[in-house]
């Protein structure tokens, strides 16, 4: 076993209680520069004209690519267990609610 494997196996994550609750997000915006990828997670609610950003994650390009691969791997596992994830249309951005109606 090389030193890199030993480091990875000894890494322990600390999950503070206030973070463990998580934040619900149903909308994400991704931007990038030459050195960073920025992902803003927001919550869009019906009748609310602004979608507050609940979390911003800034990643190096290498980590963004690793995240992409990890998400893909987990989506494959999810679909094997629960069936395909259906996306209504990939032509338009997905907006969780019809914001033109002021219904609650």
C-alpha positions as CSV (number, residue, x, y, z in Angstrom):
1,X,0.0,0.0,0.0
2,X,1.5,3.4,-0.9
3,X,1.4,6.6,1.1
4,X,-1.5,8.1,-0.9
5,X,-3.7,5.1,-0.1
6,X,-2.9,5.4,3.6
7,X,-3.8,9.1,3.6
8,X,-7.1,8.5,1.9
9,X,-8.0,5.6,4.2
10,X,-7.2,7.7,7.3
11,X,-9.3,10.7,6.3
12,X,-12.2,11.3,8.6
13,X,-15.0,13.7,7.9
14,X,-16.5,15.8,10.6
15,X,-20.2,16.6,10.0
16,X,-21.3,19.5,12.3
17,X,-24.9,19.2,13.5
18,X,-26.0,22.5,11.8
19,X,-24.6,21.2,8.5
20,X,-26.0,17.7,8.9
21,X,-29.5,19.0,8.5
22,X,-28.7,19.9,4.9
23,X,-30.2,22.5,2.7
24,X,-32.9,21.7,0.1
25,X,-32.1,23.0,-3.3
26,X,-34.1,22.5,-6.5
27,X,-32.2,24.7,-8.8
28,X,-28.4,25.1,-9.5
29,X,-26.4,27.5,-11.6
30,X,-22.9,26.7,-12.6
31,X,-20.2,29.2,-13.7
32,X,-16.5,28.8,-14.3
33,X,-13.3,30.7,-14.8
34,X,-9.9,29.4,-15.9
35,X,-9.2,28.4,-12.3
36,X,-12.5,27.6,-10.6
37,X,-16.0,26.1,-11.0
38,X,-18.7,27.8,-9.0
39,X,-22.0,26.1,-8.2
40,X,-24.8,28.1,-6.6
41,X,-27.6,26.0,-5.2
42,X,-31.0,27.8,-4.8
43,X,-34.5,27.0,-3.7
44,X,-37.2,28.1,-6.1
45,X,-40.7,28.4,-4.5
46,X,-44.0,29.2,-6.1
47,X,-45.1,32.8,-5.7
48,X,-41.7,34.0,-4.5
49,X,-40.1,36.2,-7.1
50,X,-36.5,35.6,-5.9
51,X,-34.8,32.3,-5.4
52,X,-32.3,32.6,-2.5
53,X,-29.0,30.9,-3.0
54,X,-28.7,28.4,-0.1
55,X,-25.1,27.3,-0.7
56,X,-22.2,28.2,-3.0
57,X,-19.5,25.6,-3.7
58,X,-16.3,26.6,-5.3
59,X,-14.2,23.8,-6.9
60,X,-10.9,23.5,-8.7
61,X,-11.4,22.2,-12.2
62,X,-9.9,18.8,-11.2
63,X,-12.3,18.5,-8.4
64,X,-15.3,19.5,-10.6
65,X,-14.4,16.7,-12.9
66,X,-14.1,14.2,-10.0
67,X,-17.5,15.4,-8.8
68,X,-19.0,14.8,-12.3
69,X,-17.6,11.3,-12.3
70,X,-18.9,10.6,-8.8
71,X,-22.4,11.9,-9.7
72,X,-22.4,9.8,-12.9
73,X,-21.4,6.7,-10.9
74,X,-24.1,7.3,-8.3
75,X,-26.8,8.0,-10.9
76,X,-26.0,4.7,-12.6
77,X,-26.3,2.9,-9.3
78,X,-29.6,4.7,-8.5
79,X,-31.1,3.9,-11.8
80,X,-30.2,0.2,-11.4
81,X,-32.1,0.1,-8.1
82,X,-35.0,2.5,-8.8
83,X,-35.3,2.7,-12.6
84,X,-34.5,5.5,-15.0
85,X,-34.6,9.2,-13.9
86,X,-37.0,10.9,-16.3
87,X,-36.2,14.5,-17.4
88,X,-39.2,16.1,-19.2
89,X,-37.2,18.1,-21.8
90,X,-33.6,18.8,-22.1
91,X,-34.3,21.7,-24.6
92,X,-35.2,24.2,-21.9
93,X,-33.9,24.8,-18.4
94,X,-35.8,22.9,-15.7
95,X,-37.8,25.3,-13.5
96,X,-39.4,23.4,-10.6
97,X,-42.6,25.5,-10.5
98,X,-44.7,27.6,-12.9
99,X,-43.8,31.0,-11.5
100,X,-46.3,32.8,-13.7
101,X,-49.1,31.6,-11.3
102,X,-49.3,33.1,-7.9
103,X,-50.6,30.0,-6.2
104,X,-49.4,28.7,-2.9
